[in-house]
Amino acid sequence: MRTLVFLFMTVITSLTHQSVLAQDSKTETFKVYGNCGMCKKRIEKAAVGEGIAKADWNVETKIMTITYDPSKTTNAAIQKKIAAVGHDTEKEKASDSVYNKLPGCCLYDRSKADKQADHSGHQH
């Protein structure tokens, strides 16, 4: 019986902790440039880390949806991490040297990314 009570209390504590985390999280979207499934894996892997509950990049729309704890990271920090692996975002441009190392199928049209950023009022 003690084991059952302990197990029950552990589950309740875990669920309570998760609901507290969910209340503190923030979900946002932003544009990330890429082309394919390999890009998706690279972009999502770059985004994950401490404070990130979810990172999902849509290959067709180029929209990244992130859910994160704003006390542990920021949208800007996540975009910098993605740019560091070669993918331009709304606010961050990947260095040419990193972009040029991407596989051929992952080399997206950077002029479109530049035009989109210029229209949205963001600086590179």
C-alpha positions as CSV (number, residue, x, y, z in Angstrom):
1,M,0.0,0.0,0.0
2,R,2.8,2.4,0.8
3,T,4.3,1.8,-2.6
4,L,1.0,2.7,-4.3
5,V,0.6,5.9,-2.2
6,F,4.2,6.9,-3.1
7,L,3.6,6.2,-6.8
8,F,0.4,8.2,-6.7
9,M,2.1,11.2,-5.0
10,T,5.0,11.0,-7.5
11,V,2.6,11.2,-10.4
12,I,0.7,14.1,-8.9
13,T,3.9,16.0,-8.2
14,S,5.1,15.4,-11.7
15,L,1.8,16.6,-13.3
16,T,1.8,19.7,-11.1
17,H,5.4,20.5,-12.1
18,Q,4.5,20.1,-15.8
19,S,1.5,22.4,-15.6
20,V,3.6,25.1,-13.9
21,L,6.2,24.8,-16.7
22,A,3.4,25.0,-19.3
23,Q,2.1,28.3,-17.7
24,D,5.6,29.9,-18.0
25,S,6.2,28.9,-21.6
26,K,5.9,31.1,-24.6
27,T,5.1,30.0,-28.1
28,E,6.3,32.1,-31.1
29,T,6.8,31.8,-34.8
30,F,9.4,33.2,-37.2
31,K,10.7,32.5,-40.7
32,V,13.7,30.3,-41.3
33,Y,15.1,29.6,-44.8
34,G,15.8,26.1,-46.0
35,N,14.6,23.6,-48.5
36,C,14.3,20.0,-47.4
37,G,14.0,17.3,-44.7
38,M,17.8,17.6,-44.1
39,C,17.3,21.3,-43.4
40,K,14.4,20.5,-41.0
41,K,16.5,18.2,-39.0
42,R,19.4,20.6,-38.8
43,I,17.2,23.6,-38.0
44,E,15.2,21.8,-35.3
45,K,18.4,20.3,-33.8
46,A,20.0,23.7,-33.6
47,A,17.0,25.2,-31.9
48,V,16.7,22.7,-29.1
49,G,18.4,23.3,-25.8
50,E,17.8,24.4,-22.3
51,G,14.5,26.1,-21.9
52,I,13.1,24.8,-25.3
53,A,10.0,22.7,-24.9
54,K,9.3,22.4,-28.7
55,A,10.8,23.3,-32.0
56,D,9.0,22.6,-35.2
57,W,10.0,23.9,-38.7
58,N,7.6,23.5,-41.6
59,V,9.5,22.8,-44.8
60,E,6.7,24.2,-47.1
61,T,5.9,27.5,-45.2
62,K,9.4,28.0,-43.8
63,I,7.8,28.9,-40.5
64,M,9.5,27.8,-37.2
65,T,7.2,27.4,-34.2
66,I,9.0,27.4,-30.9
67,T,7.8,26.9,-27.4
68,Y,10.3,28.0,-24.7
69,D,10.8,29.2,-21.2
70,P,11.6,32.9,-21.5
71,S,13.4,32.8,-18.1
72,K,16.0,30.5,-19.7
73,T,16.3,31.7,-23.3
74,T,15.0,34.2,-25.9
75,N,13.6,34.1,-29.4
76,A,16.7,36.1,-30.5
77,A,19.1,33.6,-28.9
78,I,17.3,30.7,-30.7
79,Q,17.5,32.5,-34.0
80,K,21.2,33.0,-33.5
81,K,21.7,29.3,-32.9
82,I,19.8,28.5,-36.1
83,A,21.9,31.0,-38.1
84,A,25.1,29.4,-36.7
85,V,24.3,26.2,-38.5
86,G,23.8,28.0,-41.9
87,H,20.1,29.0,-42.0
88,D,19.0,32.6,-42.3
89,T,16.1,33.7,-40.1
90,E,14.0,36.8,-39.9
91,K,16.5,38.5,-37.6
92,E,19.8,36.6,-38.1
93,K,21.8,36.0,-41.2
94,A,24.1,32.9,-41.3
95,S,27.7,33.6,-42.1
96,D,28.7,32.9,-45.8
97,S,31.3,30.4,-44.7
98,V,28.8,28.3,-42.8
99,Y,26.0,28.6,-45.4
100,N,28.5,27.5,-48.2
101,K,29.2,24.3,-46.3
102,L,25.6,23.2,-46.4
103,P,24.8,20.2,-48.7
104,G,23.7,21.3,-52.2
105,C,20.1,20.5,-51.7
106,C,20.0,22.7,-48.6
107,L,21.4,25.8,-50.4
108,Y,18.3,28.0,-50.4
109,D,17.9,31.3,-52.4
110,R,19.5,33.8,-50.1
111,S,18.3,36.8,-52.3
112,K,14.7,35.8,-51.2
113,A,15.7,35.8,-47.6
114,D,17.4,39.2,-48.0
115,K,14.3,40.7,-49.7
116,Q,12.0,39.3,-47.0
117,A,14.1,40.7,-44.2
118,D,14.3,44.1,-46.0
119,H,10.5,44.2,-46.3
120,S,10.0,43.3,-42.7
121,G,12.2,46.1,-41.6
122,H,14.8,43.9,-40.0
123,Q,18.5,44.7,-40.3
124,H,21.1,42.0,-41.0
